[in-house]
Structures are given as C-alpha cells and as structure tokens.
Amino acid sequence: MAIELLSPAGSYEKLRTAFSYGADAAYMGMTEFSLRRNAENFGHDEIERVRDLKEKTGRKLYCTMNILFHQDQMERVRTMADEIGQWPFDAFIISDIGLVPFLRRSFPDKELHLSTQASCMNSESVRMYRDMGFSRIILGREASLDDIKRIKDAVPDIELEAFVHGAMCMAYSGRCLLSAHLAGRSGNQGDCSHTCRWKYRLNYALEEEERPGAYYPISEEDGYTTILSSKDLCMIDHIRELEDAGLSSLKIEGRMKSVYYVAVVTRAYRKAIDRDSDADIYRRDLFDVSHREYTTGFFFSHGPVDTASDVSRPTSYGYERNYLFLGTVGEKIDADTYALDIRNQIRSEGLEFIGPDVPLLRDDGIVLLDGNMERTGQLDHGRPGFIRTSLPLKEGYIMRRLASGNPIIE
C-alpha cells in the first residue's frame, strides 16, 4: 500500500487547498474538542460543503478530538453524537481512552487513531491499543526510525503514523525535557530533578546556581530570547527511510498556518513521495515559506535529548520567510481575467503564481482591476479585485511576491 500524505486543515479553505495540492487525507478539528482551539476549525454550518468536497475528491478526512476530557466535556460530547455523525469522517484521532466506548458505540464503522499526545513509544503499548480497537497509532515525536521499524516488526497488523514536518515542542509529547538536558535525569522516567525550579541567571546562556560552567545556550535578538522555542521538523530528504521504517502515513503539522503554507508544504512532500523528476524544484519552497530553523527531530537520535540534530536546543531566530502570501486566484471571469481572494496588498510588479503542478509562473505585464473593473495601482485586503494576465492560471493557484531585501524575520 502506498504511503499516505496527511495534511492539516484548520479551515475549509485549507482543507480544499490540502486536497488540491496533493494530500491523500486531511485532519481537522471540531471547535470544542481539539488541541488547536485557536485554529478556525469547523462549525455545523460547514458540514454539507465538507461532505461535497470529500465526495468530489475521494480523499480521507480525520477528526481530531485529542484534548484530555474533563467531566463536563465528556458529558457534552455524548450529547453531540447526532451532529458528529453528520460529518463525513473516516476516523477519530483521540488521546483520552475514555472516549473509546462512546465512539465504538456511536460510530462502529469509523476507525480509531491514537493521538501523538498519548506518547505511545513501544510495541507493547501499540499492541495494547490495537487490542482496544485502534487501527492506527500516531507515535510520539520522540520515536526514532529504529524504534518505528522495531515496533512495526513486532506488530505488523497496525498502521503507524508520524509527524514529518512542522513545529515541534520543547516538551516530550507534552512532557518536560529540561531535566534530562541539564542534569541527565529524565522526568519521563520518574527521575525529575525539578529543573524548572532552579535559580538561573542570564548571560548569553543559562547557568544554574549549583552547576557553574554548565551552560544552556541562548540567542538574544532585540532584547528577547527564544529559550523554549525548538526548531521545526523537516524530513523531506528522508522519505525513503520513513517508508522503509514501516510508516503508513506521513503527517504535516500546521492547522494554524496559512493557506500558502499548506499548499507549499503539501506539494513538496507529494512530489517527493511520488519521486517526481522536478521534486527538488518544489522542495526549495520549503526554505522560503515561513519556518524556524529545520531539524530532523528525533528520527536519527539515540536518547531522550537529540544532540545530533540539536532539536532540544532553541532556534536562534523566530520565523523566517522569503515570500509574502498575497492571496489566491478565484473564478475565471473571461479569457484573461480572474477574480482574486486578496490577503495582503497587491501591486502589479513582482507577482508570482504557483499551482499544484506548476512550480512558478511570472508575468510582468499583469493589470490590476478594482471591483468596478477599472485599472488600479494596488488592491487591498477586504476589497474585491481582479487581474488581467496572459498566464494560464486556474482557480486555487497561490499568488505571492518575493520579499524585498533580506528574508523577513517574524
């Protein structure tokens, strides 16, 4: 079976973009029960168009319900069984095992996927969850390629999924790593040294009172430090190793990222998985889209803190991006005129377009038209606008421009 590419869908527009740019499946959250509460997420009024999109594309859709449920939330979710059943979900992603009886009883034809928040990291746990009815395990981000292969060999009838691109956390699947880094004692193994309660002073690095000379490096920009900001995961150059380890699904993080991010990252991984002859061209965009420093995470690690990839150390800067996302191409009005969904101010010079199978299109002769179809020097977010161009654009293409000067640091 071909490996699945799973993309984030923080809104309907991002869901449509994920499917258009090559995702085999997407994961979305319901507003009340998702760890990405600040994503736009989906409301009841969007059920029909999500259902129509899924039927049209034939792609899979997974519902993320991965919070740890308090008593009132567990009672609330039971009252929503009828509404949840209206969504065209293929599976539920959960971390709270208390949901299993409810989901099994209410939706017996839907799969259960164990969230990475459950920190499943070994074959015995995988086997237990399989016996409970889970068909897929989303492994903790700390699982190495060797771990994954050994788990798959031990439990071959389970699907394994792993995050391969996007934001990572200083915490170990939600648990602290500082103790292991500074004292060699892992709180995840019951040996926490309570590192968070130590006294520190800041002098280009953290130094603990009782351990002079043992520094935790810090980079400071404009008077602020990013001590707890880990690097971003990027496994675009290791697709074959991920497949060989036995993964069934490669997951992209980013339900709160932009439509442009979803398009560029999904497209790059699609081309890499398919061994497209132009895959390297699409790969380059990963270094222009908004991101922190990249790392291979824990995939090649040999311990709880991966000093080889330096994932446990903070990034030296915030987000970097080389392009400004301007909007998306909408309906074709006539032979050379297109409506726009404008997200940032647009001027006619330096415009570029990308599509699912189009690395880059440029036209220095683009004409901007306002809502009255009159020529204008600029178009602004929140107002209707159109472009006239000889480029062979299609609805859903992304419009951008190169940032002037140095890369933008956010």
PAKOLRO-727095 format. One line per 5 residues: number of its first residue (from 1); for each residue x, y, z of C-alpha. Coordinates in Angstrom, 1 decimal. Example, Ala and Ser with C-alpha at 12.3 -4.5 7.8 and 13.67 -1.06 7.14 Angstrom:
1) 12.3/-4.5/7.8 ~ 13.7/-1.1/7.1;
# end
This chain:
1) 0.0/0.0/0.0 ~ 1.3/3.4/-0.9 ~ 2.3/5.6/2.0 ~ -0.3/8.3/2.9 ~ 0.4/12.0/2.9;
6) -1.7/13.6/5.7 ~ -2.1/17.4/5.7 ~ -3.6/19.9/8.2 ~ -6.9/21.6/7.7 ~ -7.6/24.4/10.1;
11) -10.4/25.7/8.0 ~ -12.5/24.8/4.9 ~ -10.2/26.8/2.6 ~ -7.1/24.9/4.0 ~ -8.9/21.6/3.6;
16) -9.6/22.4/-0.1 ~ -6.1/23.5/-0.6 ~ -4.6/20.4/1.1 ~ -6.6/18.2/-1.3 ~ -5.8/20.3/-4.3;
21) -2.1/20.3/-3.6 ~ -1.7/16.6/-3.2 ~ -2.8/15.3/0.2 ~ -4.3/11.8/0.4 ~ -6.0/12.8/3.6;
26) -6.5/15.7/5.9 ~ -7.2/16.1/9.6 ~ -9.5/18.8/11.1 ~ -10.7/19.8/14.5 ~ -14.1/20.5/15.9;
31) -14.0/23.7/17.8 ~ -14.8/22.3/21.3 ~ -12.6/19.2/21.3 ~ -9.3/20.0/19.5 ~ -5.9/20.9/20.9;
36) -5.7/23.6/18.3 ~ -8.6/25.7/19.7 ~ -7.2/28.9/18.1 ~ -7.4/27.4/14.6 ~ -10.5/28.5/12.7;
41) -11.8/24.9/12.9 ~ -15.2/23.8/11.6 ~ -18.7/24.6/12.6 ~ -22.0/22.8/12.0 ~ -22.9/25.1/9.0;
46) -20.0/23.7/7.0 ~ -21.0/20.0/7.1 ~ -22.6/20.0/3.6 ~ -19.7/21.6/1.7 ~ -17.2/19.5/3.5;
51) -19.2/16.4/2.6 ~ -19.4/17.6/-1.0 ~ -15.7/18.3/-1.2 ~ -14.8/14.9/0.2 ~ -17.2/13.1/-2.2;
56) -15.8/15.1/-5.1 ~ -12.1/14.4/-4.3 ~ -12.4/10.9/-2.8 ~ -9.9/11.8/-0.2 ~ -10.0/10.8/3.5;
61) -10.9/13.0/6.4 ~ -9.9/12.5/10.1 ~ -11.5/14.3/13.1 ~ -9.1/15.4/15.8 ~ -10.6/15.1/19.2;
66) -7.3/14.9/21.1 ~ -7.9/17.0/24.2 ~ -7.9/15.3/27.6 ~ -11.6/15.5/28.5 ~ -12.9/16.9/31.8;
71) -16.1/15.6/33.2 ~ -18.3/18.3/31.7 ~ -16.7/17.9/28.3 ~ -17.2/14.1/28.3 ~ -20.9/14.8/29.1;
76) -21.1/17.4/26.4 ~ -19.6/15.1/23.7 ~ -22.2/12.5/24.4 ~ -25.0/15.0/23.6 ~ -23.3/15.8/20.2;
81) -23.4/12.2/18.8 ~ -26.0/13.0/16.2 ~ -24.1/16.1/15.0 ~ -20.8/14.4/14.9 ~ -22.4/11.6/12.9;
86) -23.3/14.0/10.1 ~ -19.7/14.8/9.3 ~ -18.0/12.5/6.7 ~ -15.2/11.4/9.0 ~ -13.2/8.2/8.2;
91) -11.6/8.2/11.6 ~ -11.3/9.9/15.0 ~ -7.9/10.9/16.4 ~ -8.1/10.7/20.2 ~ -5.8/10.6/23.2;
96) -8.3/10.2/26.0 ~ -9.1/6.5/26.3 ~ -12.4/7.4/28.0 ~ -13.8/8.2/24.5 ~ -13.4/4.7/23.2;
101) -16.7/3.2/24.5 ~ -18.6/6.3/23.2 ~ -17.1/6.3/19.8 ~ -17.3/2.5/19.4 ~ -21.0/2.5/20.4;
106) -21.9/5.6/18.4 ~ -19.8/5.2/15.3 ~ -18.9/1.5/14.9 ~ -17.9/1.9/11.2 ~ -15.3/4.6/11.9;
111) -11.6/3.9/12.6 ~ -9.8/5.0/15.8 ~ -6.4/6.6/15.6 ~ -4.4/7.2/18.7 ~ -3.1/10.8/19.0;
116) 0.6/11.5/19.4 ~ -0.5/13.1/22.7 ~ -0.8/9.6/24.2 ~ 3.0/9.3/23.9 ~ 2.9/5.7/22.5;
121) 6.5/4.7/22.1 ~ 6.8/0.9/22.2 ~ 5.4/-2.2/20.7 ~ 3.7/-3.4/23.9 ~ 1.7/-0.2/24.1;
126) 0.9/-0.4/20.4 ~ -0.3/-4.0/20.8 ~ -2.5/-3.0/23.7 ~ -4.1/-0.1/21.8 ~ -4.6/-2.4/18.8;
131) -6.5/-4.8/21.1 ~ -8.6/-1.9/22.3 ~ -9.8/-1.3/18.7 ~ -7.3/1.3/17.4 ~ -6.3/0.7/13.7;
136) -3.6/3.4/13.7 ~ -1.0/4.8/16.2 ~ 0.4/8.3/15.8 ~ 3.7/7.7/17.5 ~ 5.2/10.2/19.9;
141) 7.6/12.6/18.1 ~ 10.5/11.2/20.0 ~ 10.3/7.8/18.2 ~ 13.4/7.2/16.1 ~ 13.5/5.4/12.8;
146) 14.9/2.4/14.5 ~ 12.1/2.5/17.1 ~ 9.5/2.7/14.4 ~ 10.9/-0.3/12.5 ~ 11.1/-2.5/15.6;
151) 7.5/-1.6/16.5 ~ 6.2/-2.4/13.0 ~ 8.1/-5.7/13.0 ~ 6.6/-6.6/16.4 ~ 3.0/-5.5/15.5;
156) 2.8/-5.7/11.7 ~ -1.0/-5.5/11.5 ~ -1.2/-1.9/12.9 ~ -0.8/1.3/10.9 ~ 1.9/3.7/12.2;
161) 1.8/7.4/11.6 ~ 4.4/10.1/12.4 ~ 4.8/13.9/12.1 ~ 7.4/14.6/9.4 ~ 7.2/18.4/9.0;
166) 6.3/21.4/11.1 ~ 6.6/22.8/14.6 ~ 8.0/20.8/17.5 ~ 7.8/21.5/21.2 ~ 10.5/21.7/23.9;
171) 8.3/19.2/25.8 ~ 8.4/15.4/25.3 ~ 5.0/14.8/23.8 ~ 3.8/17.3/26.3 ~ 6.4/16.4/29.0;
176) 9.5/18.4/30.0 ~ 13.0/17.7/28.6 ~ 14.9/20.3/30.6 ~ 15.8/17.9/33.4 ~ 17.3/15.4/31.0;
181) 19.2/18.1/29.2 ~ 20.8/19.8/32.2 ~ 21.0/17.0/34.8 ~ 20.9/13.8/32.8 ~ 17.8/12.8/34.8;
186) 14.6/12.2/32.9 ~ 11.3/13.2/34.5 ~ 9.7/10.9/31.9 ~ 11.5/8.0/33.6 ~ 10.5/9.1/37.1;
191) 13.7/10.8/37.9 ~ 13.0/14.5/37.6 ~ 15.4/17.0/39.2 ~ 12.8/19.7/39.2 ~ 14.9/21.8/36.8;
196) 12.1/24.3/36.4 ~ 12.5/25.4/40.0 ~ 16.3/26.1/39.8 ~ 17.7/29.6/40.0 ~ 19.1/30.9/36.8;
201) 20.9/34.0/35.6 ~ 21.1/35.2/32.0 ~ 24.5/35.9/30.5 ~ 24.2/34.8/26.8 ~ 23.4/31.4/28.3;
206) 21.5/29.9/31.3 ~ 23.7/28.9/34.2 ~ 22.3/27.1/37.3 ~ 23.4/28.2/40.7 ~ 24.8/24.8/41.8;
211) 26.3/24.0/38.4 ~ 28.7/26.8/37.4 ~ 30.1/26.3/33.9 ~ 27.2/24.1/32.7 ~ 25.5/26.4/30.2;
216) 22.3/26.2/28.3 ~ 22.9/28.3/25.2 ~ 20.6/31.2/24.5 ~ 20.4/33.6/21.5 ~ 19.0/37.0/22.1;
221) 17.5/39.3/19.5 ~ 16.3/42.8/20.2 ~ 16.3/42.2/23.9 ~ 14.3/39.0/23.7 ~ 15.3/35.3/23.9;
226) 13.8/32.2/22.4 ~ 14.9/29.8/25.1 ~ 11.9/27.4/24.8 ~ 11.4/27.7/21.0 ~ 12.5/24.5/19.4;
231) 13.4/24.1/15.7 ~ 11.0/23.0/13.1 ~ 10.9/19.4/11.8 ~ 11.7/18.7/8.2 ~ 12.1/15.2/6.8;
236) 11.7/16.0/3.1 ~ 15.1/14.4/2.3 ~ 14.4/11.2/4.1 ~ 11.1/9.9/2.6 ~ 12.6/6.5/1.7;
241) 13.9/5.9/5.2 ~ 10.4/6.8/6.6 ~ 8.8/4.3/4.2 ~ 11.4/1.6/5.0 ~ 10.8/2.0/8.7;
246) 7.2/0.9/8.2 ~ 5.1/4.1/8.4 ~ 1.7/4.1/6.8 ~ 1.2/7.9/7.0 ~ 3.4/11.0/6.9;
251) 1.8/13.9/8.8 ~ 2.4/17.6/8.3 ~ 1.8/19.9/11.3 ~ 0.2/23.2/10.8 ~ -3.6/23.7/11.3;
256) -2.9/27.2/12.4 ~ -0.6/28.0/9.5 ~ -1.7/29.9/6.3 ~ -3.2/28.5/3.1 ~ 0.1/29.3/1.4;
261) 2.0/27.1/4.0 ~ -0.4/24.2/3.5 ~ -0.1/24.4/-0.3 ~ 3.7/24.7/-0.5 ~ 4.5/22.0/2.1;
266) 1.9/19.5/0.9 ~ 3.0/20.0/-2.7 ~ 6.7/19.4/-1.8 ~ 6.1/16.2/0.1 ~ 3.7/15.0/-2.6;
271) 6.4/15.4/-5.3 ~ 9.0/13.7/-3.0 ~ 6.8/10.7/-2.3 ~ 5.9/10.3/-6.0 ~ 9.6/10.6/-6.9;
276) 8.7/13.4/-9.3 ~ 11.5/14.4/-11.6 ~ 11.1/18.0/-10.6 ~ 10.8/17.2/-6.9 ~ 13.8/19.3/-6.0;
281) 12.2/22.4/-7.5 ~ 9.2/22.1/-5.2 ~ 11.5/21.2/-2.3 ~ 13.1/24.7/-2.5 ~ 9.9/26.4/-1.5;
286) 10.1/24.8/2.0 ~ 13.0/27.1/2.7 ~ 11.1/30.2/1.5 ~ 7.8/29.5/3.3 ~ 7.6/30.8/6.9;
291) 9.6/28.4/9.2 ~ 12.1/28.2/12.0 ~ 15.5/26.5/11.6 ~ 15.0/23.0/10.4 ~ 15.9/19.7/12.1;
296) 15.3/16.0/11.6 ~ 14.0/15.8/15.1 ~ 14.4/12.6/16.9 ~ 14.3/10.3/13.9 ~ 18.1/9.7/13.9;
301) 18.5/10.1/17.7 ~ 19.9/7.8/20.3 ~ 18.5/9.2/23.5 ~ 15.9/11.4/25.1 ~ 17.7/14.5/24.0;
306) 18.9/14.5/20.4 ~ 22.2/16.4/20.5 ~ 23.0/15.3/16.9 ~ 20.1/17.2/15.4 ~ 20.1/19.8/18.3;
311) 16.3/19.6/18.4 ~ 16.4/20.2/22.2 ~ 18.3/23.5/21.8 ~ 16.3/26.6/20.9 ~ 16.3/28.1/17.4;
316) 18.5/31.2/17.1 ~ 15.8/33.2/15.5 ~ 12.0/33.4/15.0 ~ 10.2/32.6/11.8 ~ 11.9/33.3/8.6;
321) 10.2/33.7/5.2 ~ 11.3/35.0/1.8 ~ 7.9/35.4/0.2 ~ 4.8/37.4/1.0 ~ 1.5/35.5/0.5;
326) -0.8/37.8/-1.4 ~ -3.9/35.7/-2.0 ~ -5.4/33.0/-4.2 ~ -6.8/33.0/-7.7 ~ -10.6/32.7/-7.9;
331) -13.1/32.3/-10.6 ~ -12.1/32.9/-14.3 ~ -14.2/35.9/-15.5 ~ -13.3/35.8/-19.2 ~ -10.4/34.7/-21.4;
336) -7.7/36.5/-19.4 ~ -9.4/37.9/-16.3 ~ -9.6/36.3/-12.9 ~ -11.2/37.2/-9.6 ~ -8.9/37.2/-6.5;
341) -9.2/36.4/-2.9 ~ -6.9/39.1/-1.6 ~ -5.0/38.6/1.7 ~ -2.3/41.3/1.5 ~ -1.8/44.4/-0.5;
346) -1.1/43.7/-4.2 ~ 0.9/45.8/-6.6 ~ 1.4/44.8/-10.2 ~ 5.2/44.4/-10.1 ~ 7.0/41.2/-9.0;
351) 3.9/38.9/-8.8 ~ 4.3/35.2/-8.9 ~ 1.9/32.3/-9.0 ~ 2.2/28.6/-8.0 ~ -0.1/25.7/-8.6;
356) -0.3/22.0/-7.6 ~ 1.8/21.0/-10.6 ~ 3.2/24.4/-11.5 ~ 6.5/25.4/-9.8 ~ 6.3/29.1/-10.7;
361) 4.6/31.5/-13.2 ~ 5.6/35.1/-13.7 ~ 4.2/37.9/-15.9 ~ 5.5/41.5/-15.7 ~ 2.5/42.7/-17.7;
366) -0.3/42.0/-15.2 ~ -3.1/44.5/-15.0 ~ -4.9/45.0/-11.7 ~ -8.6/45.8/-11.7 ~ -10.7/47.1/-8.9;
371) -14.2/46.0/-8.0 ~ -15.6/48.1/-10.9 ~ -13.2/46.5/-13.4 ~ -11.2/49.8/-13.6 ~ -7.4/49.7/-13.8;
376) -5.7/50.5/-10.4 ~ -2.2/50.7/-9.0 ~ -3.0/48.4/-6.0 ~ -5.5/46.0/-4.5 ~ -6.1/45.8/-0.7;
381) -7.3/43.0/1.6 ~ -11.1/43.1/2.2 ~ -12.0/44.7/-1.1 ~ -12.9/43.0/-4.4 ~ -10.2/42.8/-7.1;
386) -9.3/41.2/-10.3 ~ -6.2/40.7/-12.5 ~ -5.8/40.5/-16.3 ~ -2.9/38.3/-17.5 ~ -1.9/36.0/-20.3;
391) -0.8/33.4/-17.8 ~ -2.7/30.1/-17.8 ~ -4.0/30.4/-14.3 ~ -6.5/28.2/-12.5 ~ -8.8/28.6/-9.6;
396) -6.9/27.9/-6.4 ~ -3.5/29.0/-7.6 ~ -1.4/30.9/-5.0 ~ -0.3/34.5/-5.6 ~ 2.9/35.8/-3.9;
401) 5.8/38.2/-4.3 ~ 9.4/38.0/-3.2 ~ 10.1/39.9/0.0 ~ 12.4/42.9/-0.7 ~ 15.8/42.9/0.7;
406) 16.7/40.2/3.3 ~ 14.5/37.4/4.4 ~ 11.7/38.6/6.8 ~ 12.1/37.6/10.4 ~ 8.8/37.3/12.2;
# end
